[in-house]
Structure formats: C-alpha cells, structure tokens
Amino acid sequence: MSNLKFSKTLNILLILIVLLLPWVPSFLDSEVEIQELTDELGFYETYTCQISYSEFQLKNIFTLYQDHYRINLNEYSEAPCYGKLTGVDRVGDIFYISIGLNPLLTLFLQSLFLFLVILLLKKDEKLLLSENSTYAISILISSVLITFGFYSQTRYYEKNFADLDFRFFETYQIIFAFVLFSSYILGYAFNSRSNNLVNYFPFLFLIIGVPFGLNLYIYFLVFIFFGVYKTLTSYKTLNKLLLFSIFIFVWITSVFEGNMFYLKPDKMIGLTSTVYSYESIIYWSLLLFLIVTGIFEYLDKVRQHINYITIKYSFYFVSIVVAILSYFNTEVQPLNAASQIYFGQNKASTRDLPKDIISNWRGYFPSAEQMGEFFSITILLFLSLKYLKNIKTKNFEYFPLSVSVVFLILSYNRAAIFLTIIFGILIYFKGNKNLVSKRNINIAIILFVLLLSFLYINNQIFSYSFTSTKVLSEAQNNIAFEQYSNSLLYLQENLNSNFLLKLVFGIFSTAAFYLNRSYLWGMFFARYSPTTKEFLFGTGPYNLSNLYNEVQVADTVSFLWPHSSFLQVLFYFGVLGVLLLIYLITKKIIYSIKNNNLHIGRYIFIFILINLFKSDSIMYFSTLFTTLFFYNSLKFEDFKIKN
C-alpha cells in the first residue's frame, strides 16, 4: 500500500460515497408504496429490515424538524439490516424510529472514513516505521489482542451481535478479519502521514472513534500496533513489559473463581472493562501498556514536526465545529445519529439546549466536565503562545476564542473556569516580567484577601472541622444493609487516633467539599473495600466492575462514576501505583522548570492534572492522548514555533 495515491478530489468523492452508501434506497417491491408515518404503525412493523432510512425520510420529511420524533440506533441487527428501519415504536407522544446497525460494519465504515480523511493530508517524505516483517507481525499481534478483547467480554458483545455466536471459533475468525483490515489501513494512514497528523490531534475531540456497539476506540488499532512494534524492536521496552507482567499476575490472583462482576460502561464506553475476570484483566492490562507505549513511541518519533501554531488552529477549528454540532444535533435528528455512527461518540449529543448560561450543559461531549476542560485548553494554549512565545494574535482568532469562552461557561465546570482564570493570570505575568513588581504583588494580595472576605461573609467558607470529615459522613450516610466497606471501617477506627491519616484525609475531604465532590467521593469510600494486597497494588486498569458490585450502597438517582481520576488510579494500581505516578510526574515537572522556564506544555499539563483530580476525563481517549502529549513535551525544549 506504500505507493497508494489519491487525488484530493477523488479522496473527497470516496468519503462522500462512504458516508452515503449505507443509506441508499433498498428498492422495495414497486407494488408496495411506503406510507407516511401516523399513529398506525402496522406498515413499519410488517416491513422491518426492508426500508432504507433514506426512503423513509424522503416520505416523512416532517420527522426532521418536529420534536416528538427520535432516531434510535439499534446495534443488534444482522448485516443485511444495516441502514434500514427495524421498527417504529411510540412511547407517550414520542415516536422512536429504529435504524439497524451492525458493530463490525460500523467499525469498517468508521475505519474507512478515518482512513480517507487522513489521506487528505500531505504524505511524509519517509514512512514512520519500515514496512518489514516486524511491521507485519506487529499488525497481526495487535489484531489478535483486540480480538481477544471480544472473547474476554462475551457477555457484553452477545447482546450487540444478532448474527454471531460467541461460542464458536468461527465468530472470532470473522471478528479478526474485520479488525485486521481496519488495523492495516489505519496503520498505513498514520505511518505515512504522522509528521503532519500529530498537529491535528485536537480532532480526537471531534472524531471520537468508538464504533457503535463496540467497547473500544478505533485508535487502539493504531497505537497498540505502534506499542507492539516498539516492544519487538526494543529490549528496554520488552523488559518493561516483563516487569509489568508481574503486576498482571498479582491482579489475576485477586480474582476469585465464580465471582464474576459485570458493569455497563455507559458514557465511558471504549475505556472501561465490562467484566471482572482473568481474561479481562489480561486484556485491559496489556492494552494499557501497549497504548501508552505506542503513544510515547509515536510522539518521540514526530516531536521535531510538532508545531504549536497548527495545534492551536486545530483547537480553534474543532471548537467551532463542536459548537455547531452541539446546537444542530439538538434540532436535526439524522445529524445527531450520523455523529454517533461516523464520529463515534461515547454518548449521543444532548437533545436539549441549555436553559440558561449556567447550566452544566454537555452539548456534543459525553460530559460537561470534558467539555469545560477542552475549551479551557483552547484558551490556555492561545494565552501561552501569545504571552510566553510572543505570537501575534490574528483578528480571526477572536471568534473561536469567544466560542470557547461561551461554551466553557455553558459547561459550568467551575474548577475549569476558576483554573483557566488563575493559569491565564500566571501565564500573563510570566510573559510580562516587568509587571511582577512589589506594588503589583501587594495589589494581588489585597484582592485575594478581599475575595476570601467576600466568601466568608456570604457563608461560602466553612469550618475545617466540618469540611475535613464531610467525605466520611457522606460515606456513612450511604451504606445499605449494614454493609461496611473495608476502607470505611478503617477510617472510622483510625481517623481520630492517627495524626498523619487525619491530616491527609482532612485536606482531601476539604478539597472535595469545595469541589462539590463530597457526596461522590463519599460513595467511592462506601464501595471501596480492598484487601491489603489490593490496597497496595490495586486490581488492574479499567476494572471498576467489582467496585460497583462487591459492596451494596444506598440507591442513587443515576449511575455515578467516581468523578476523580486520582481515585481511579488508586483503585487500579493501589497506593504504590499512586506514589510511583506522583514521583514520575514531579520528576518531569522539575526537569522542565530547570530546562525551560517558559515551557508551553508545562502549564497546560499541570492544568489538566489538577482537573483530572476531580473528573473522570482520563477515561476518554481524547483526554488520555492530550494528557500524554503534554506530559511527553516536558522532556524537551519547546519545538520551533512556525507562523
């Protein structure tokens, strides 16, 4: 495929064909006239899987703009039903128009769509990786691992495939064939255009890449491949994998035979295990190691081509497109569905517009937290380039910046808003050293004291004795049937007698209170019941199934994630993993400060890090890649800034 060449015109034409092909009319028997949708649904119940969605829509244009019609994507359909109506149901005043999909065909379409989009970029002069035998073996191994992921989560996938039986080996052969094809074409696209592609990584927030019905990202196919290639060609990386395998063995020994815990991934689909088992621990552990290895290998190889100006413009473009989709996906149901199918959203765009400017609205994103963090990074990258690198602002930039400010406020991610202001001020003063005078410092201190006084007068500052135990009291209030987790029992018995524990937990609880996380983190400790080994080493990456099943807690209004990547790391890797991560991050930040006092990536990385303390965004691949990108940038001087 190394000599494959498409003109841009042909490429765009092929993209349009991929977008439209699944929806072409099925040419229903000419004697049957497609009926207009009414309260009588018998016609659409009779002719299931025979009417293409385009035929239905042409006959029922009014369903495009009337509020009481909804498109329901049905992944549990046989391949011939793809893009066709599988039924129309009415619940109250709402009509649900069901469109048949097939997870493997969606994987095929998404991969082909992304492949053609990437080919629009200029081809690199030299391939990132040589297409030799190691290259081919790496593609095969990565495809086998992804296929093993299907085997490790058969209960989840059995509900999503109507035409495959997961008891038979032939099923995995079919899955492997689809995965291998997608891995091959995406591997080629990334391998031949990596130098240009790295500067468009913000598009991960737009083309999210979760094939509907599958619990994976299509980007896994690329970065696992890079990770395998690196492992096969580097003894140092191979040794790391062998060391990591010891931890995998420790995690496996925590699994009790017959004690299978299951979890519905919901909006975290793609990076969440659906079952706690031997196979699942092996799969998700290897997947994490290879993805992180693959991302770092990729970033190291293309680092000389990283251009922060292009990255900034990419954030601008994505912010505008996401803003447009956030609005129109609430109004145009086919666009809402198409965003899920081709862009691979974790969760469909919200179907409601914000009721006011402060609304915790998530729009196109799976959560308001991630939405706020994305637009904050867009703003901070602009400020970093302007004040740390003296890049002049062009007039057109004020439009995407205004969009980013508005959508940041709409997300009402208070931590992101507050930190954007704080980091913005720090960046401004850091880039204007002449402003850092004794007089200005005194003014800043006075303003800070006035702010604290205002908060105190308005009862926004509470006593430490109250805030330091708020998480514990929330945990105690949410036990059920007198089931106490090991962590809750330990806190109750030792918190008052252990000064260090009381200090650390008190600070943690106080931070939770002011971050509006007391209830959520209290629920975590009400559930968190580790053995000594699990407290030290964790239970393995992305395995939250046992957390939500081992100890029963009081009923909640909705499914509540921990809302803290820090607590998830504690659960996955134990306290030793947390300490190791803190050491590695601190070491990199100190190195960065010593080598480059005006490093762009450092400020944004620390901003992301603080936000992850109170959000689950690390469970999204776009945030994971962005975090690793800016973390990896701390190793180097800022790259050449090109206007």
Beta strands, then each sheet from edge to edge (+ up, - down):
strand 1: 69-74
strand 2: 85-91
strand 3: 94-100
strand 4: 261-262
strand 5: 275-276
sheet 1: 1+ 3+ 2-
sheet 2: 4+ 5-
end
